[in-house]
Amino acid sequence: MMDFGQHMPERDEIQLVDVLHALADPVRLQIVRHLAGSDGDASCSTIPLPVTKSTASHHYRVLREAGVTRVRCEGTHRYHSLRRDDLDARFPGLLDSVLASSAEGSLPHA
Amino acid sequence: MMDFGQHMPERDEIQLVDVLHALADPVRLQIVRHLAGSDGDASCSTIPLPVTKSTASHHYRVLREAGVTRVRCEGTHRYHSLRRDDLDARFPGLLDSVLASSAEGSLPHA
């Protein structure tokens, strides 16, 4: 089923367990690392992922619904960005430690 | 099935996604917070959890197999402790940020 809804939690609604679950996947960590290294937002078509388009859509949705990313629609394109300010405000240091850890070759699929 | 094996990854084998997955659960976060506040290790019988014994066993196993905790058997008792040194070495700042974030009432079941 396509997910045309764009549910995204407000900052205060973001739950730690949801964020940890969203980050607990090699593909989603790959997306998060790509977005962390992007200026502004990125079209999903520019993020190379080793999965099918529908699987990628699932991963983008998990990240968005957990509050890790936001999405902006422009025509038929979707542009994703990290909610770094919201995550840093809710869970200080978490995103930075995950990004630093995942950048050091500790990802099995990285 | 009871898990009599005591598989536990070596420090270098601990994977970020496994640790994030292990932490992405309210009951397991409750265990981790309890262990973080304990001197040394703690018998599972002293950690109050809102789940059945077999469900608790599952959670302890997930934590151990991910490398978050270690277990020491003494007679019929099992004593759990956080692998804080190993986690801090592998993923600097991760455990501290998760503990600080989970302590601030951001857990739905805390």
Backbone of each chain as ProteinMPNN parsed JSONL, in Angstrom:
{"seq_chain_A": "MMDFGQHMPERDEIQLVDVLHALADPVRLQIVRHLAGSDGDASCSTIPLPVTKSTASHHYRVLREAGVTRVRCEGTHRYHSLRRDDLDARFPGLLDSVLASSAEGSLPHA", "coords_chain_A": {"N_chain_A": [[0.851, -1.187, 0.0], [0.594, 2.151, -0.897], [1.973, 4.907, 0.791], [0.498, 7.678, 1.178], [-0.066, 9.511, 3.064], [1.462, 11.832, 5.266], [2.445, 11.441, 7.858], [4.07, 12.729, 10.645], [5.779, 12.995, 13.643], [5.395, 15.655, 16.064], [8.016, 17.649, 17.585], [7.963, 17.229, 20.42], [6.66, 14.868, 20.55], [8.3, 12.895, 19.709], [9.648, 9.74, 20.238], [12.055, 8.024, 22.187], [12.457, 5.197, 21.926], [11.341, 4.726, 19.438], [13.015, 6.195, 17.752], [15.461, 4.879, 18.194], [14.791, 2.352, 17.234], [14.288, 3.034, 14.564], [16.834, 3.719, 13.761], [18.142, 1.347, 13.962], [18.985, -0.274, 11.764], [20.753, -1.282, 8.915], [20.331, -0.186, 6.318], [18.71, 2.018, 6.826], [20.412, 3.446, 8.455], [22.316, 4.053, 6.598], [20.913, 5.82, 4.947], [20.5, 7.882, 6.807], [23.126, 8.657, 7.334], [23.852, 9.581, 4.814], [22.086, 11.773, 4.542], [22.984, 13.302, 6.651], [25.345, 14.14, 5.669], [24.591, 15.771, 3.658], [23.934, 18.961, 2.188], [21.251, 20.698, 3.314], [18.273, 19.319, 2.037], [17.675, 16.069, 0.468], [16.918, 14.429, -2.546], [15.327, 11.265, -2.738], [16.062, 9.814, -4.896], [18.673, 10.338, -5.292], [20.093, 9.049, -3.418], [22.001, 6.328, -3.108], [20.929, 3.04, -2.669], [20.989, -0.371, -1.57], [18.606, -1.762, -2.162], [15.22, -2.615, -3.218], [12.914, -0.285, -4.775], [10.446, -0.172, -3.429], [11.074, -1.276, -0.974], [12.905, 0.598, -0.13], [11.17, 2.783, 0.121], [9.679, 1.943, 2.3], [11.656, 2.068, 4.303], [12.234, 4.818, 4.308], [9.806, 5.72, 5.243], [9.663, 4.622, 7.833], [11.72, 6.062, 9.046], [10.713, 8.668, 8.845], [8.273, 8.521, 10.263], [9.198, 7.948, 12.776], [10.324, 10.283, 13.459], [12.844, 10.958, 12.717], [13.494, 11.946, 10.239], [12.377, 14.512, 7.954], [10.036, 15.159, 5.317], [9.711, 16.69, 2.152], [7.517, 17.504, -0.337], [7.688, 17.915, -3.809], [6.183, 18.407, -6.613], [6.42, 15.373, -8.253], [8.497, 14.553, -6.798], [10.255, 13.666, -3.806], [11.782, 15.15, -1.106], [14.141, 14.575, 1.326], [15.147, 15.25, 4.693], [17.323, 15.41, 7.538], [16.064, 15.6, 10.856], [17.701, 17.196, 12.584], [17.912, 19.288, 14.509], [15.616, 18.856, 16.075], [16.076, 16.261, 17.022], [18.491, 16.597, 18.393], [17.616, 18.306, 20.376], [15.771, 16.762, 21.763], [17.146, 14.384, 22.397], [20.001, 14.71, 23.443], [23.154, 14.448, 21.939], [22.742, 11.904, 20.962], [22.283, 11.428, 18.149], [24.71, 12.336, 17.068], [26.547, 10.557, 18.264], [25.72, 8.152, 17.166], [26.102, 8.648, 14.43], [28.88, 9.062, 14.395], [29.743, 6.571, 15.28], [28.738, 4.869, 13.329], [30.163, 5.658, 11.211], [32.629, 4.671, 11.494], [33.176, 2.251, 10.317], [31.685, 0.305, 11.522], [29.44, -0.75, 10.59], [27.806, -3.566, 9.331], [27.05, -3.67, 6.642], [28.139, -1.51, 5.502]], "CA_chain_A": [[0.0, 0.0, 0.0], [1.363, 3.394, -0.919], [1.74, 5.757, 1.948], [0.39, 9.074, 0.729], [-0.104, 10.367, 4.242], [2.805, 12.293, 5.626], [2.489, 11.575, 9.316], [5.378, 13.017, 11.224], [5.517, 13.478, 15.0], [5.962, 16.924, 16.51], [9.234, 17.436, 18.367], [7.685, 16.694, 21.753], [6.073, 13.528, 20.442], [9.311, 11.935, 19.259], [9.945, 8.786, 21.3], [13.392, 7.439, 22.105], [12.446, 3.825, 21.404], [11.054, 4.78, 17.997], [14.231, 6.663, 17.078], [16.449, 3.79, 18.253], [14.342, 1.324, 16.29], [14.487, 3.543, 13.197], [18.273, 3.73, 13.453], [18.676, -0.01, 14.129], [18.908, -0.974, 10.487], [21.877, -0.809, 8.096], [19.889, 0.663, 5.203], [18.248, 3.306, 7.363], [21.6, 4.178, 8.895], [22.957, 4.551, 5.377], [20.145, 7.015, 4.564], [20.753, 8.936, 7.796], [24.486, 9.148, 7.114], [23.836, 10.372, 3.576], [21.41, 13.047, 4.822], [23.839, 14.08, 7.554], [26.419, 14.703, 4.866], [24.023, 16.601, 2.599], [23.505, 20.324, 2.503], [19.809, 20.781, 3.163], [17.596, 18.042, 1.859], [18.127, 15.258, -0.656], [15.925, 13.578, -3.198], [15.667, 9.865, -2.482], [16.654, 9.222, -6.101], [20.118, 10.602, -5.292], [20.729, 8.268, -2.356], [22.111, 4.947, -3.593], [20.611, 2.034, -1.648], [21.045, -1.726, -2.123], [17.289, -2.395, -1.988], [14.236, -2.206, -4.222], [12.284, 1.015, -4.53], [9.388, -0.281, -2.418], [11.742, -1.468, 0.315], [13.447, 1.909, 0.243], [10.044, 3.597, 0.584], [9.384, 1.501, 3.668], [12.677, 2.594, 5.215], [12.022, 6.27, 4.439], [8.609, 5.932, 6.055], [10.018, 4.343, 9.234], [12.514, 7.197, 9.536], [9.85, 9.851, 8.977], [7.287, 8.324, 11.328], [9.9, 7.973, 14.063], [10.754, 11.655, 13.734], [14.264, 11.125, 12.383], [13.595, 12.767, 9.025], [11.163, 15.151, 7.44], [9.982, 15.037, 3.862], [9.1, 17.816, 1.465], [7.109, 17.036, -1.659], [7.725, 18.935, -4.855], [5.745, 17.652, -7.781], [6.469, 13.936, -7.97], [9.722, 14.272, -6.055], [10.266, 13.83, -2.364], [13.092, 15.56, -0.604], [14.254, 14.185, 2.738], [16.22, 15.874, 5.463], [17.423, 14.991, 8.938], [15.523, 16.54, 11.85], [18.82, 17.247, 13.516], [17.598, 20.167, 15.641], [14.629, 18.204, 16.945], [16.705, 15.106, 17.686], [19.475, 17.095, 19.364], [16.89, 18.893, 21.499], [15.115, 15.701, 22.528], [18.092, 13.342, 22.843], [21.303, 15.339, 23.183], [24.317, 13.598, 21.713], [22.424, 10.579, 20.406], [22.527, 11.36, 16.702], [26.154, 12.485, 16.827], [27.267, 9.326, 18.627], [25.367, 7.123, 16.179], [26.782, 8.973, 13.171], [30.313, 8.816, 14.561], [29.951, 5.127, 15.396], [28.446, 4.188, 12.068], [31.151, 6.098, 10.22], [33.915, 4.036, 11.751], [33.242, 0.902, 9.771], [31.049, -0.663, 12.406], [28.237, -1.252, 9.954], [28.101, -4.773, 8.568], [26.809, -3.503, 5.207], [28.64, -0.206, 5.056]], "C_chain_A": [[0.889, 1.241, 0.0], [1.005, 4.234, 0.299], [1.707, 7.214, 1.497], [0.3, 10.028, 1.912], [1.323, 10.728, 4.62], [2.895, 12.458, 7.136], [3.918, 11.759, 9.808], [5.125, 13.555, 12.633], [6.068, 14.88, 15.211], [7.192, 16.629, 17.367], [8.954, 16.739, 19.705], [7.119, 15.283, 21.719], [7.107, 12.474, 20.059], [9.724, 11.053, 20.435], [11.315, 8.146, 21.092], [13.385, 6.036, 21.495], [12.176, 3.811, 19.902], [12.299, 5.21, 17.208], [15.286, 5.556, 17.06], [16.068, 2.683, 17.274], [14.596, 1.769, 14.844], [15.962, 3.479, 12.797], [18.874, 2.317, 13.45], [18.559, -0.841, 12.857], [19.994, -0.417, 9.577], [21.456, 0.119, 6.954], [19.445, 2.03, 5.73], [19.417, 4.121, 7.899], [22.328, 4.777, 7.7], [22.248, 5.83, 4.901], [20.488, 8.182, 5.499], [22.151, 9.523, 7.606], [24.554, 10.014, 5.862], [23.227, 11.752, 3.843], [22.263, 13.928, 5.723], [24.958, 14.762, 6.778], [25.917, 15.613, 3.751], [23.801, 18.019, 3.095], [22.0, 20.373, 2.287], [19.192, 19.419, 2.969], [18.063, 17.336, 0.591], [16.962, 14.48, -1.233], [16.325, 12.128, -2.995], [16.319, 9.229, -3.709], [18.171, 9.438, -6.129], [20.858, 9.806, -4.215], [20.809, 6.811, -2.793], [21.874, 3.946, -2.465], [20.554, 0.656, -2.296], [19.72, -2.468, -1.989], [16.352, -1.923, -3.09], [13.598, -0.875, -3.813], [11.227, 0.912, -3.42], [9.983, -0.525, -1.034], [12.334, -0.149, 0.795], [12.335, 2.81, 0.781], [9.665, 3.245, 2.015], [10.378, 2.117, 4.65], [12.53, 4.107, 5.41], [10.828, 6.56, 5.352], [8.909, 5.687, 7.542], [10.784, 5.523, 9.83], [11.626, 8.418, 9.779], [8.888, 9.691, 10.154], [7.921, 8.309, 12.711], [10.332, 9.387, 14.435], [12.211, 11.907, 13.414], [14.441, 12.037, 11.167], [12.274, 13.489, 8.774], [11.213, 15.043, 5.921], [9.234, 16.233, 3.289], [8.768, 17.334, 0.056], [7.13, 18.191, -2.642], [7.397, 18.228, -6.147], [5.747, 16.17, -7.433], [7.718, 13.565, -7.162], [9.532, 14.473, -4.562], [11.685, 14.155, -1.925], [13.129, 15.315, 0.906], [15.354, 14.993, 3.41], [16.176, 15.349, 6.894], [16.772, 16.04, 9.831], [16.55, 16.697, 12.973], [18.508, 18.115, 14.75], [16.642, 19.488, 16.62], [15.26, 17.044, 17.712], [17.703, 15.566, 18.736], [18.781, 17.685, 20.597], [16.291, 17.805, 22.388], [16.123, 14.749, 23.16], [19.524, 13.814, 22.593], [22.43, 14.31, 23.007], [24.022, 12.281, 21.007], [22.778, 10.482, 18.925], [24.023, 11.444, 16.396], [26.909, 11.194, 17.146], [26.955, 8.211, 17.639], [26.088, 7.389, 14.858], [28.277, 8.682, 13.271], [30.592, 7.309, 14.597], [29.743, 4.428, 14.066], [29.454, 4.562, 10.997], [32.473, 5.373, 10.367], [33.972, 2.579, 11.313], [32.58, -0.143, 10.64], [29.739, -1.18, 11.827], [28.567, -2.475, 9.124], [27.955, -4.575, 7.076], [27.386, -2.198, 4.689], [29.824, -0.382, 4.125]], "O_chain_A": [[1.817, 1.356, 0.8], [-0.138, 4.247, 0.756], [2.733, 7.89, 1.439], [0.564, 11.222, 1.77], [2.266, 9.997, 4.316], [3.362, 13.482, 7.633], [4.833, 11.032, 9.424], [4.332, 14.482, 12.8], [7.079, 15.255, 14.617], [7.387, 15.501, 17.818], [9.632, 15.778, 20.067], [7.101, 14.587, 22.734], [6.81, 11.279, 20.086], [10.101, 11.553, 21.495], [11.684, 7.777, 19.977], [14.217, 5.725, 20.642], [12.722, 2.979, 19.178], [12.595, 4.666, 16.144], [15.928, 5.32, 16.036], [16.923, 2.144, 16.572], [15.055, 0.986, 14.012], [16.291, 3.218, 11.64], [19.996, 2.123, 12.983], [18.086, -1.977, 12.886], [20.144, 0.8, 9.476], [22.145, 1.095, 6.657], [19.766, 3.065, 5.147], [19.414, 5.349, 7.807], [22.887, 5.871, 7.783], [22.898, 6.797, 4.504], [20.732, 9.305, 5.056], [22.341, 10.736, 7.703], [25.224, 11.047, 5.844], [23.776, 12.772, 3.426], [22.27, 15.15, 5.581], [25.454, 15.817, 7.172], [26.71, 16.164, 2.988], [23.516, 18.245, 4.271], [21.527, 20.112, 1.181], [19.549, 18.466, 3.662], [18.75, 17.919, -0.247], [16.129, 13.943, -0.503], [17.506, 11.787, -3.066], [17.036, 8.235, -3.593], [18.873, 8.791, -6.906], [22.082, 9.875, -4.108], [19.786, 6.128, -2.845], [22.539, 3.999, -1.431], [20.12, 0.525, -3.44], [19.708, -3.672, -1.731], [16.643, -0.963, -3.804], [13.727, -0.416, -2.678], [11.125, 1.799, -2.573], [9.456, -0.036, -0.036], [12.271, 0.177, 1.981], [12.525, 3.514, 1.772], [9.371, 4.118, 2.832], [9.988, 2.626, 5.702], [12.68, 4.618, 6.52], [10.839, 7.515, 6.128], [8.467, 6.448, 8.402], [10.535, 5.933, 10.964], [11.767, 9.112, 10.786], [8.709, 10.616, 10.946], [7.263, 8.62, 13.704], [10.667, 9.657, 15.588], [12.763, 12.942, 13.788], [15.407, 12.795, 11.077], [11.223, 13.128, 9.302], [12.274, 14.863, 5.323], [8.259, 16.716, 3.865], [9.633, 16.82, -0.655], [6.658, 19.29, -2.352], [8.238, 17.529, -6.713], [5.149, 15.759, -6.438], [7.955, 12.39, -6.882], [8.762, 15.324, -4.118], [12.649, 13.506, -2.331], [12.269, 15.781, 1.653], [16.349, 15.367, 2.789], [15.137, 14.907, 7.386], [16.914, 17.238, 9.588], [16.295, 16.376, 14.133], [18.8, 17.73, 15.882], [16.835, 19.54, 17.835], [15.008, 16.867, 18.903], [17.766, 15.008, 19.831], [19.286, 17.581, 21.715], [16.305, 17.916, 23.614], [15.974, 14.354, 24.316], [20.177, 13.372, 21.648], [22.614, 13.422, 23.84], [24.933, 11.617, 20.512], [23.485, 9.566, 18.504], [24.533, 10.7, 15.557], [27.798, 10.785, 16.399], [27.83, 7.411, 17.309], [26.62, 6.468, 14.24], [28.871, 8.125, 12.347], [31.565, 6.838, 14.009], [30.48, 3.506, 13.716], [29.586, 3.865, 9.991], [33.334, 5.441, 9.49], [34.723, 1.778, 11.871], [32.867, -1.334, 10.52], [29.018, -1.942, 12.471], [29.49, -2.448, 8.31], [28.652, -5.23, 6.3], [27.139, -1.826, 3.542], [30.383, 0.604, 3.644]]}, "seq_chain_B": "MMDFGQHMPERDEIQLVDVLHALADPVRLQIVRHLAGSDGDASCSTIPLPVTKSTASHHYRVLREAGVTRVRCEGTHRYHSLRRDDLDARFPGLLDSVLASSAEGSLPHA", "coords_chain_B": {"N_chain_B": [[11.934, -22.056, 24.342], [14.555, -22.779, 26.508], [17.427, -20.828, 27.024], [20.37, -21.95, 27.374], [22.853, -21.587, 26.506], [25.538, -19.235, 26.5], [26.06, -17.168, 24.688], [27.977, -14.432, 23.773], [29.05, -11.518, 22.259], [32.465, -10.702, 21.469], [34.273, -7.679, 22.301], [35.098, -6.392, 19.872], [33.352, -7.483, 18.126], [30.899, -6.441, 18.53], [28.033, -5.003, 17.192], [26.797, -1.965, 15.857], [24.093, -1.738, 14.891], [22.899, -3.908, 16.147], [23.113, -3.219, 18.844], [21.604, -0.848, 18.897], [19.128, -1.909, 18.171], [18.719, -3.607, 20.369], [18.422, -1.741, 22.379], [16.137, -0.497, 21.63], [13.595, -0.8, 22.939], [11.119, -0.569, 25.42], [11.108, -2.165, 27.795], [13.632, -3.354, 27.762], [15.183, -1.071, 27.855], [14.529, -0.271, 30.397], [15.727, -2.274, 31.923], [18.406, -1.765, 31.278], [18.723, 0.817, 32.296], [18.334, 0.263, 34.995], [20.535, -1.405, 35.503], [22.564, 0.383, 34.955], [22.36, 1.999, 37.112], [23.138, 0.393, 39.131], [25.498, -0.865, 41.489], [28.12, -2.703, 40.345], [27.002, -5.936, 39.445], [23.621, -7.213, 38.884], [21.079, -9.306, 40.148], [18.602, -10.816, 38.145], [16.246, -11.195, 39.441], [15.959, -9.076, 41.088], [15.279, -6.942, 39.602], [12.592, -5.115, 38.864], [10.109, -5.863, 36.55], [7.543, -5.293, 34.11], [6.613, -7.676, 32.919], [6.182, -11.176, 31.95], [8.112, -13.939, 33.307], [9.308, -15.469, 31.307], [9.225, -13.766, 29.135], [10.811, -11.742, 30.114], [13.233, -13.144, 30.224], [13.732, -13.448, 27.523], [14.216, -10.766, 26.827], [16.53, -10.23, 28.344], [18.248, -11.941, 27.046], [18.386, -10.852, 24.456], [19.689, -8.456, 25.027], [22.131, -9.424, 25.996], [23.139, -10.921, 23.817], [23.469, -8.92, 21.972], [25.558, -7.605, 23.004], [25.283, -5.719, 24.932], [24.966, -6.299, 27.604], [26.558, -8.373, 30.136], [26.545, -11.681, 31.519], [26.687, -13.45, 34.588], [26.844, -16.555, 35.984], [25.756, -18.022, 38.972], [25.329, -20.676, 40.776], [21.924, -21.232, 40.704], [21.353, -18.731, 40.039], [21.424, -15.763, 38.033], [23.491, -13.146, 37.243], [23.458, -9.926, 36.063], [25.224, -7.459, 34.175], [26.059, -4.198, 32.92], [27.891, -3.738, 29.902], [29.628, -1.484, 29.961], [32.222, -0.381, 29.556], [33.008, -1.68, 27.195], [31.01, -0.834, 25.416], [31.34, 1.94, 25.498], [33.858, 2.102, 24.406], [33.488, 1.124, 21.837], [31.335, 2.64, 20.796], [31.438, 5.654, 21.325], [29.89, 7.722, 23.672], [27.322, 6.905, 23.065], [25.827, 5.161, 24.84], [25.643, 6.8, 27.114], [24.162, 8.981, 26.117], [21.766, 7.724, 25.482], [20.98, 6.783, 28.011], [20.713, 9.218, 29.392], [18.689, 10.39, 27.872], [16.596, 8.581, 28.183], [16.081, 8.851, 30.811], [14.762, 11.138, 31.12], [12.023, 11.048, 31.12], [11.136, 10.331, 28.651], [10.323, 7.892, 27.911], [7.69, 5.845, 26.905], [6.662, 3.925, 28.638], [7.874, 4.383, 31.011]], "CA_chain_B": [[13.139, -22.872, 24.576], [15.486, -22.106, 27.405], [18.7, -20.513, 26.39], [21.432, -22.258, 28.332], [24.11, -21.085, 25.966], [25.807, -17.883, 26.99], [26.762, -16.457, 23.633], [28.169, -13.001, 23.997], [30.097, -11.1, 21.326], [33.642, -9.981, 21.947], [34.135, -6.223, 22.096], [35.24, -6.007, 18.466], [32.257, -8.063, 17.341], [29.639, -5.762, 18.842], [27.575, -4.24, 16.033], [25.953, -0.821, 16.194], [22.669, -1.996, 14.65], [22.421, -4.832, 17.18], [22.988, -2.455, 20.093], [20.446, 0.039, 18.744], [17.925, -2.76, 18.239], [18.556, -4.076, 21.75], [17.991, -0.609, 23.208], [14.887, 0.06, 21.091], [12.466, -1.462, 23.582], [10.945, 0.035, 26.748], [11.498, -3.079, 28.877], [15.095, -3.499, 27.755], [15.747, 0.191, 28.353], [14.324, -0.291, 31.844], [16.793, -3.13, 32.454], [19.681, -1.068, 31.109], [18.756, 1.913, 33.274], [18.521, -0.336, 36.328], [21.928, -1.865, 35.611], [23.433, 1.569, 34.983], [22.293, 2.566, 38.452], [23.567, -0.613, 40.111], [26.919, -1.096, 41.712], [28.455, -4.05, 39.914], [25.947, -6.608, 38.704], [22.335, -7.338, 39.564], [20.295, -10.5, 39.843], [17.393, -10.407, 37.433], [15.097, -11.23, 40.357], [15.865, -7.796, 41.801], [14.891, -5.879, 38.664], [11.148, -5.235, 38.645], [9.72, -5.665, 35.149], [6.103, -5.512, 33.928], [6.412, -8.752, 31.945], [6.345, -12.517, 32.508], [9.499, -14.364, 33.471], [9.89, -15.932, 30.033], [9.434, -12.574, 28.311], [11.998, -11.08, 30.658], [14.391, -13.934, 29.782], [13.976, -13.067, 26.127], [14.834, -9.434, 26.784], [17.911, -10.353, 28.835], [19.044, -12.613, 26.014], [18.632, -9.883, 23.378], [20.714, -7.523, 25.511], [23.413, -10.121, 26.09], [23.624, -11.298, 22.489], [23.867, -7.696, 21.263], [26.787, -7.088, 23.61], [24.97, -4.626, 25.858], [25.176, -6.788, 28.972], [27.17, -9.679, 30.328], [25.863, -12.418, 32.578], [27.527, -14.315, 35.394], [25.971, -17.533, 36.627], [26.192, -18.475, 40.295], [24.262, -21.603, 41.153], [20.768, -21.061, 39.834], [21.135, -17.3, 39.835], [22.152, -15.079, 36.974], [23.756, -11.747, 37.576], [23.674, -9.158, 34.833], [25.859, -6.149, 34.303], [26.249, -3.454, 31.676], [29.247, -3.741, 29.341], [29.814, -0.05, 29.743], [33.544, -0.132, 28.964], [33.008, -2.147, 25.804], [30.128, 0.027, 24.618], [31.966, 3.27, 25.389], [34.999, 1.986, 23.504], [33.015, 0.912, 20.468], [30.4, 3.684, 20.345], [31.592, 6.682, 22.361], [28.785, 8.642, 23.93], [25.998, 6.358, 22.732], [25.116, 4.695, 26.039], [25.344, 7.958, 27.97], [23.068, 9.788, 25.556], [20.531, 6.95, 25.616], [20.6, 6.791, 29.429], [20.241, 10.565, 29.74], [17.429, 10.632, 27.195], [15.543, 7.72, 28.73], [15.829, 9.254, 32.19], [14.015, 12.396, 31.134], [10.588, 10.836, 30.944], [10.796, 10.181, 27.247], [9.889, 6.521, 27.667], [6.235, 5.741, 27.047], [6.289, 3.042, 29.739], [8.713, 4.625, 32.201]], "C_chain_B": [[14.088, -22.098, 25.498], [16.814, -21.907, 26.69], [19.825, -20.746, 27.395], [22.788, -21.814, 27.817], [24.306, -19.661, 26.433], [26.56, -17.108, 25.928], [26.811, -14.965, 23.924], [29.279, -12.569, 23.058], [31.296, -10.499, 22.049], [33.463, -8.497, 21.649], [34.128, -5.853, 20.621], [34.111, -6.527, 17.584], [30.933, -7.331, 17.551], [29.255, -4.841, 17.683], [26.618, -3.129, 16.46], [24.467, -1.13, 16.012], [22.09, -2.945, 15.697], [22.195, -4.103, 18.503], [21.767, -1.536, 20.027], [19.147, -0.758, 18.827], [17.664, -3.212, 19.678], [18.013, -2.965, 22.644], [16.613, -0.084, 22.806], [13.659, -0.643, 21.645], [12.333, -0.93, 25.008], [11.394, -0.873, 27.894], [13.016, -3.221, 28.927], [15.77, -2.213, 28.208], [15.615, 0.269, 29.873], [15.415, -1.135, 32.516], [18.129, -2.38, 32.415], [19.804, 0.083, 32.111], [18.988, 1.381, 34.683], [19.985, -0.751, 36.51], [22.89, -0.677, 35.676], [23.456, 2.186, 36.379], [22.736, 1.609, 39.536], [25.073, -0.565, 40.298], [27.212, -2.527, 41.286], [27.305, -4.689, 39.168], [24.693, -6.784, 39.562], [21.672, -8.638, 39.159], [19.015, -10.06, 39.159], [16.184, -10.399, 38.353], [14.932, -9.912, 41.11], [15.455, -6.64, 40.893], [13.402, -6.021, 38.361], [10.781, -4.919, 37.2], [8.241, -6.016, 34.979], [5.795, -6.608, 32.921], [6.594, -10.1, 32.64], [7.825, -12.878, 32.552], [10.112, -14.777, 32.125], [10.108, -14.747, 29.073], [10.669, -11.812, 28.787], [13.265, -11.812, 30.205], [14.762, -13.592, 28.349], [14.703, -11.723, 26.054], [16.285, -9.479, 27.274], [18.809, -10.983, 27.776], [19.377, -11.652, 24.875], [19.749, -8.918, 23.784], [22.092, -8.185, 25.523], [23.981, -10.416, 24.709], [24.051, -10.084, 21.665], [25.171, -7.136, 21.815], [26.543, -5.952, 24.59], [25.233, -5.04, 27.301], [26.008, -8.067, 28.961], [26.445, -10.357, 31.477], [26.848, -13.337, 33.276], [26.578, -15.257, 36.125], [26.579, -17.964, 37.954], [25.095, -19.367, 40.826], [23.113, -21.442, 40.183], [20.496, -19.592, 39.533], [21.969, -16.763, 38.681], [22.295, -13.616, 37.37], [24.16, -11.012, 36.301], [24.426, -7.868, 35.135], [25.996, -5.522, 32.92], [27.687, -3.592, 31.199], [29.617, -2.308, 28.973], [31.158, 0.253, 29.072], [33.566, -0.513, 27.479], [32.169, -1.227, 24.922], [30.745, 1.414, 24.432], [33.15, 3.232, 24.425], [34.538, 1.88, 22.05], [32.221, 2.099, 19.937], [30.4, 4.827, 21.355], [30.361, 7.592, 22.469], [27.398, 8.059, 23.733], [25.207, 5.97, 23.996], [24.728, 5.869, 26.935], [24.176, 8.771, 27.418], [21.739, 9.041, 25.665], [20.053, 6.955, 27.072], [20.044, 8.155, 29.824], [18.87, 10.822, 29.118], [16.294, 9.808, 27.812], [15.201, 8.116, 30.158], [14.95, 10.482, 32.261], [12.544, 12.22, 30.811], [10.171, 10.661, 29.511], [10.391, 8.754, 26.9], [8.385, 6.416, 27.881], [5.832, 4.914, 28.26], [7.092, 3.311, 30.988], [7.872, 5.219, 33.322]], "O_chain_B": [[14.372, -20.921, 25.28], [17.241, -22.72, 25.87], [20.184, -19.854, 28.163], [23.746, -21.68, 28.578], [23.338, -18.961, 26.729], [27.571, -16.468, 26.215], [25.81, -14.34, 24.273], [30.347, -13.182, 23.049], [31.158, -9.872, 23.099], [32.611, -8.109, 20.849], [33.269, -5.099, 20.165], [33.931, -6.079, 16.452], [29.962, -7.574, 16.834], [30.049, -4.007, 17.249], [25.749, -3.328, 17.308], [23.663, -0.816, 16.89], [20.932, -2.809, 16.09], [21.206, -4.345, 19.194], [20.991, -1.453, 20.979], [18.188, -0.336, 19.473], [16.524, -3.199, 20.143], [17.233, -3.224, 23.56], [15.994, 0.679, 23.547], [12.776, -1.04, 20.885], [13.327, -0.848, 25.731], [11.996, -0.4, 28.858], [13.612, -3.21, 30.004], [16.808, -2.253, 28.868], [16.487, 0.812, 30.551], [15.956, -0.75, 33.552], [18.878, -2.367, 33.391], [20.866, 0.293, 32.699], [19.738, 1.965, 35.464], [20.592, -0.478, 37.545], [23.906, -0.73, 36.37], [24.438, 2.812, 36.779], [22.719, 1.949, 40.719], [25.821, -0.261, 39.368], [26.612, -3.465, 41.812], [26.685, -4.036, 38.329], [24.695, -6.546, 40.77], [21.692, -9.029, 37.992], [18.412, -9.057, 39.54], [15.208, -9.693, 38.097], [13.882, -9.661, 41.702], [15.303, -5.506, 41.346], [12.999, -6.958, 37.671], [11.098, -3.844, 36.69], [7.743, -6.934, 35.631], [4.837, -6.501, 32.155], [7.091, -10.169, 33.764], [8.668, -12.228, 31.933], [11.272, -14.48, 31.839], [11.064, -14.738, 28.297], [11.459, -11.31, 27.988], [14.255, -11.175, 29.844], [15.936, -13.462, 28.004], [15.675, -11.567, 25.316], [17.162, -8.843, 26.69], [19.973, -10.612, 27.627], [20.506, -11.631, 24.384], [20.636, -8.605, 22.99], [23.086, -7.586, 25.114], [25.165, -10.188, 24.457], [24.888, -10.198, 20.77], [25.814, -6.299, 21.181], [27.486, -5.294, 25.03], [25.67, -4.23, 28.119], [26.144, -8.742, 27.94], [25.812, -9.7, 32.303], [27.726, -13.926, 32.646], [25.639, -14.824, 36.793], [27.777, -18.236, 38.039], [24.054, -18.887, 41.274], [23.308, -21.508, 38.97], [19.525, -19.256, 38.855], [23.066, -17.246, 38.398], [21.336, -12.958, 37.774], [25.068, -11.419, 35.576], [24.28, -7.274, 36.203], [26.043, -6.211, 31.901], [28.61, -3.566, 32.013], [29.88, -1.989, 27.813], [31.223, 1.046, 28.133], [34.069, 0.228, 26.634], [32.575, -0.882, 23.812], [30.681, 1.991, 23.347], [33.416, 4.203, 23.716], [35.133, 2.477, 21.153], [32.397, 2.519, 18.793], [29.468, 4.956, 22.149], [29.876, 8.142, 21.48], [26.408, 8.64, 24.176], [24.07, 6.399, 24.186], [23.612, 5.92, 27.452], [23.302, 9.199, 28.172], [20.702, 9.656, 25.913], [18.861, 7.113, 27.335], [19.026, 8.24, 30.509], [17.993, 11.402, 29.758], [15.169, 10.289, 27.942], [14.138, 7.753, 30.662], [14.447, 10.834, 33.328], [11.897, 13.13, 30.292], [8.998, 10.82, 29.174], [10.143, 8.44, 25.735], [7.865, 6.846, 28.911], [4.783, 5.162, 28.855], [7.007, 2.542, 31.945], [8.39, 5.494, 34.404]]}, "name": "protein", "num_of_chains": 2, "seq": "MMDFGQHMPERDEIQLVDVLHALADPVRLQIVRHLAGSDGDASCSTIPLPVTKSTASHHYRVLREAGVTRVRCEGTHRYHSLRRDDLDARFPGLLDSVLASSAEGSLPHAMMDFGQHMPERDEIQLVDVLHALADPVRLQIVRHLAGSDGDASCSTIPLPVTKSTASHHYRVLREAGVTRVRCEGTHRYHSLRRDDLDARFPGLLDSVLASSAEGSLPHA"}
